[in-house]
Structure formats: structure tokens, C-alpha cells
Amino acid sequence: MVIDLDTHRDPEGFPVDHPLDALKKDHDKHIRGMHEGDQKRDAFLQLGNAIIAHMDVEEKELFQEVMLANLDLSELGADMQAFEVSIVAAEAPTLHKPERRT
């Protein structure tokens, strides 16, 4: 599915969630749980803001250039999906498993 990066709508015109919205909400949730002046909070705030700014630049500049280049990105997309599946599979054993009662 192609999403219009200016309006964040799918081809039928329906709005879609912007990936940065979820990241910003999660970032804000962690910040609220930290005390002002805490070095970890300051570092987390700087890192989060840098990531958000980086993603914003990629979306506004890089994505537009890639779309204008008319590249076939299906192979790259398939590779990225396979990579995500391998990450999830690798993390599965570390997920909390309920204790077995005997």
C-alpha cells in the first residue's frame, strides 16, 4: 500500500497512523516517569529528540527522492520483512513464560 506522505492517507483517502506518533507517545510516557534534572532523563530526551528529528528528515527528503526515482523496492521490502521475522523469532525465547504449576 502506498501512503501519501503529505496527508498520511492511504490510496482510498483514509487516514493512517503516522509511525512518529507512536514513537512520540512512547517517548513522552517514559519522560513523564523520570525526575527533572536526572542525567538519564536528559540523555533519553536528547536521544529521543534526535531519533524523531532524523526520522522526520528521512520522511521529508529521502522518501520523496526514492519515490521519484521509480525504483522497484519489492525485493528490499521482502528482505526487511524476513529480517523482522528473524528478530521476533530470536527474541521469542526471552519473552516471559508463565510458570508451570505441578
C-alpha positions, -999 to 999 in steps of 0.1 A, spaced: 0 0 0 13 34 -9 7 61 17 7 98 7 35 112 29 20 147 29 -15 138 41 -8 104 57 -37 88 38 -40 56 20 -49 54 -17 -86 54 -8 -82 86 12 -85 71 47 -61 85 73 -34 62 86 -14 64 118 19 81 114 48 60 128 62 90 146 30 94 166 35 61 184 72 68 189 64 103 204 37 89 227 61 62 240 89 87 244 67 111 263 54 83 286 90 74 296 99 110 301 70 116 325 82 88 347 116 104 352 126 133 375 136 166 361 174 171 363 181 133 362 210 127 338 193 96 324 162 117 317 182 144 299 201 118 278 169 99 270 153 132 260 182 142 237 183 107 221 146 106 216 145 141 200 175 132 178 157 100 166 125 118 159 143 146 140 162 120 120 131 102 110 114 134 101 142 144 77 142 109 62 105 111 56 105 146 41 137 143 20 149 107 14 115 91 10 105 117 -16 137 111 -36 132 74 -35 96 77 -47 106 100 -75 133 75 -86 107 49 -95 127 21 -80 114 -14 -76 117 -19 -38 98 -51 -36 130 -72 -30 142 -48 -3 107 -49 13 108 -87 13 143 -87 28 132 -63 55 102 -84 64 124 -115 66 148 -96 89 119 -86 112 106 -122 114 141 -133 123 144 -107 151 110 -117 165 120 -154 164 153 -147 181 135 -127 209 107 -153 214 127 -175 238 134 -145 261 98 -135 264 82 -141 298 67 -176 300 42 -184 327 55 -206 355 44 -242 352 24 -254 381 28 -290 392 
